[in-house]
Amino acid sequence: MTETKTFLSPLLGAYYFFYFALVGVYVIFMPKVLLDLEYNTVEVGIIYAAAPFMRFLLPFIFRHYVSLTEKVYRLSLILTFIATLIFLQTVNDFWFYLMSNLLFGAAMGISLPYVETIALATLSKHRYGKVRLWGSLGFIGIALLLGKVLDSPYEALYYLSATAFLTLSFGAFLTKYDTTAHTSAQDDASFSLSKYWAFWVSIFLMQVGFGGFYNFFTIYETSHGISLEMTSWMWSFGVICEVFMLYFQGPLLQRNLLNILQFATLVTAVRWLILYLYPDSVTLTFASQSLHAVSFALYHTAAITYVFSLYTQKKLAQQFFLGIAFGLGGSVGAILSGQIYGEYLFLVESCITFMAFLTLLIHQKRKEGVQT
């Protein structure tokens, strides 16, 4: 096992690094690229709803018809890279680009739950954070690099393809460390979302609240007089805080995970309120970005660990987490933020996130009632 971990950790770190560098290009720079190519904000919202929507559909397909095997995982890595190549040919046509984003979202939605299951099954909670932080470093690295060198829309697409290829290159080697069972559709018949419905509603609302940030933060800040380079530093600072949390969060995760989720959700509501109240303040925007340590790093690790403990069907549970949170929540959040983009964007996001906090309280009461 020690030998396995010796080789597994660097491979996981490389996968996370390039996977989240890929996400960084897609989230930070591509929305502005689309505006430069004369898309409007509503069209950007629709485009950015496509990939998350596919992530939402996938778990239902895998629950009834397909098992998340090594071959399916490798195919998803290949299709991710192919989709980024198709972007180069379709980006100037809204409908064709929308279709290619559906393929991209489906492929991306398969690989991460597979890898997260390997990491959670093999690494300790303390070690997981230290490996996962390489994803944050990849996100920071691409944000700072492209914030300085990006001169034309197509350059972002080239970086997207390059990071997808590197994700494929390192991710393909991880299948040898897969030790979890590949259950069939019949084996997963006992899987229930309704038993913990309030928890699933909460993680959905949490990601709806992130919609304005993921899809319009760059546009929002630059429209208030902040330069693109400074905005990329804001993104990077948030991820630096995320890295700090991932490295030191081990002892926190020994505590009540549900209480951690409640705290992180409430902090996130405050974070969006700061962006609404002080959109042109560099200092306070950096302050709000510091909360990314809690609202993403601590929340995400606590959430996937909590889901891992709730269900025996580990891969399927992680797929549903990604599907309902980043999939359905991300899709609705993208469309909603595109529709309401303007002065009140982050006020609405703050209210939605506070609703996620209240729903977690309902989940806690229901769970305590079942246990007693």
Long-range contacts (C-beta under 8 A, 24 or more apart in sequence): 4-122, 4-177, 5-122, 5-123, 5-127, 8-118, 8-122, 8-123, 8-174, 8-177, 9-123, 9-127, 9-131, 11-170, 11-173, 11-174, 11-177, 12-115, 12-118, 12-119, 12-123, 12-131, 12-134, 12-174, 13-131, 13-134, 14-134, 14-166, 14-170, 15-115, 15-167, 15-170, 15-171, 15-174, 16-115, 16-131, 16-132, 16-134, 16-135, 16-138, 17-134, 17-135, 17-137, 17-138, 17-141, 18-138, 18-163, 18-166, 18-167, 18-169, 18-170, 19-111, 19-112, 19-115, 19-135, 19-138, 19-163, 19-167, 19-171, 20-135, 20-136, 20-138, 20-139, 21-138, 21-139, 21-141, 21-142, 21-163, 21-166, 22-80, 22-160, 22-163, 22-164, 22-167, 23-139, 24-138, 24-139, 24-140, 24-142, 24-143, 24-235, 25-142, 25-146, 25-156, 25-159, 25-160, 25-163, 26-160, 27-214, 27-215, 28-142, 28-143, 28-146, 28-218, 28-232, 28-235, 29-146, 29-150, 29-156, 29-218, 30-156, 30-160, 31-215, 31-216, 31-218, 31-219, 32-218, 32-219, 32-222, 32-228, 33-91, 33-153, 33-156, 33-157, 34-91, 35-219, 36-153, 37-91, 37-92, 37-153, 39-94, 41-216, 41-219, 41-338, 41-341, 42-338, 42-339, 43-94, 43-338, 44-215, 44-216, 44-338, 45-215, 45-334, 45-335, 45-336, 45-337, 45-338, 45-339, 45-341, 46-98, 46-334, 46-335, 46-338, 47-94, 47-97, 47-98, 47-101, 47-334, 48-101, 48-214, 48-215, 48-330, 48-334, 48-338, 49-330, 49-331, 49-332, 49-334, 49-335, 49-338, 50-98, 50-101, 50-102, 50-105, 50-331, 51-101, 51-102, 51-104, 51-105, 51-108, 51-109, 51-330, 52-105, 52-326, 52-327, 52-328, 52-329, 52-330, 52-331, 52-333, 52-334, 53-102, 53-105, 53-327, 53-328, 53-331, 54-102, 54-103, 54-105, 54-106, 54-109, 54-327, 55-105, 55-106, 55-108, 55-109, 55-322, 55-323, 55-326, 55-327, 55-330, 56-323, 56-324, 56-327, 56-328, 56-331, 57-106, 57-323, 57-327, 58-106, 58-109, 58-110, 58-319, 58-323, 58-327, 59-316, 59-319, 59-320, 59-322, 59-323, 59-324, 59-327, 60-323, 62-316, 62-319, 63-185, 63-188, 63-191, 63-316, 64-185, 64-188, 65-185, 66-185, 67-182, 67-183, 67-184, 67-185, 68-110, 68-113, 68-114, 68-182, 68-315, 68-316, 68-319, 69-182, 70-175, 70-178, 72-110, 73-110, 73-111, 73-114, 73-171, 73-175, 74-172, 74-175, 75-110, 76-106, 76-107, 76-108, 76-109, 76-110, 76-111, 76-114, 77-107, 77-111, 77-167, 77-168, 77-171, 77-172, 78-107, 78-168, 79-103, 79-106, 79-107, 80-104, 80-107, 80-108, 80-111, 80-164, 80-167, 80-168, 81-161, 81-164, 81-165, 81-167, 81-168, 83-107, 83-164, 84-157, 84-160, 84-161, 84-164, 85-161, 87-157, 87-160, 87-161, 88-154, 88-157, 88-158, 88-161, 91-153, 91-157, 109-319, 109-322, 109-323, 109-327, 110-319, 111-167, 111-171, 112-322, 113-315, 113-318, 113-319, 113-321, 113-322, 114-178, 114-315, 115-171, 115-174, 116-304, 116-318, 117-178, 117-180, 117-314, 117-315, 117-318, 118-174, 118-177, 118-178, 118-179, 118-180, 120-304, 120-305, 120-308, 120-314, 120-318, 121-179, 121-180, 121-314, 122-177, 122-179, 124-250, 125-250, 125-253, 125-254, 125-301, 125-305, 126-250, 126-251, 126-253, 128-301, 129-245, 129-246, 129-247, 129-248, 129-249, 129-250, 129-253, 129-301, 130-246, 130-247, 132-246, 132-301, 133-242, 133-243, 133-246, 133-247, 136-239, 136-240, 136-242, 136-243, 136-246, 136-297, 137-239, 137-243, 138-163, 139-235, 139-239, 140-235, 140-236, 140-239, 140-240, 140-243, 143-232, 143-235, 143-236, 143-239, 144-232, 144-233, 144-236, 146-232, 147-228, 147-229, 147-231, 147-232, 147-233, 147-236, 148-229, 148-232, 150-228, 180-314, 180-315, 182-315, 183-313, 183-315, 183-316, 187-313, 188-313, 188-316, 190-313, 191-311, 191-313, 191-316, 191-317, 193-320, 196-310, 196-363, 196-366, 196-367, 198-359, 198-360, 198-362, 198-363, 198-366, 199-306, 199-360, 199-363, 200-320, 200-324, 201-359, 202-261, 202-265, 202-356, 202-357, 202-359, 202-360, 202-363, 203-303, 203-321, 203-324, 203-325, 203-329, 203-356, 204-324, 204-325, 204-328, 204-329, 204-332, 204-356, 205-329, 205-352, 205-353, 205-355, 205-356, 205-359, 206-265, 206-268, 206-299, 206-325, 206-329, 206-353, 206-356, 207-325, 207-326, 207-328, 207-329, 207-330, 207-333, 208-329, 208-332, 208-333, 208-336, 208-352, 209-268, 209-269, 209-272, 209-333, 209-349, 209-350, 209-352, 209-353, 209-356, 210-268, 210-329, 210-330, 210-333, 210-349, 211-329, 211-330, 211-332, 211-333, 211-334, 211-335, 211-336, 211-337, 211-349, 212-272, 212-333, 212-337, 212-341, 212-345, 212-346, 212-348, 212-349, 213-272, 213-275, 213-346, 213-349, 214-330, 214-333, 214-334, 215-333, 215-334, 215-337, 215-338, 216-337, 216-338, 216-341, 216-345, 219-341, 220-275, 220-279, 220-341, 220-345, 220-346, 221-279, 221-285, 224-279, 224-280, 225-280, 226-280, 226-282, 226-285, 230-282, 234-285, 234-286, 234-289, 235-289, 237-286, 237-289, 237-290, 238-289, 238-290, 238-292, 238-296, 239-292, 241-289, 241-290, 241-291, 241-292, 241-293, 241-297, 242-292, 242-293, 242-296, 242-297, 243-297, 244-293, 245-293, 245-294, 245-297, 245-298, 246-297, 246-301, 249-297, 249-298, 249-301, 252-298, 253-301, 253-302, 253-305, 257-302, 257-305, 257-306, 257-309, 258-306, 258-360, 258-363, 258-364, 258-367, 260-298, 260-299, 260-302, 261-299, 261-302, 261-303, 261-306, 261-360, 262-357, 262-360, 262-361, 262-364, 263-294, 264-294, 264-295, 264-298, 264-299, 264-302, 265-295, 265-299, 265-353, 265-356, 265-357, 265-360, 266-354, 266-357, 267-291, 267-294, 267-295, 268-294, 268-295, 268-299, 268-353, 269-350, 269-351, 269-353, 269-354, 269-356, 269-357, 270-350, 271-295, 271-350, 272-346, 272-347, 272-349, 272-350, 272-353, 273-346, 273-347, 273-350, 275-346, 276-344, 276-345, 276-346, 276-347, 276-349, 276-350, 279-346
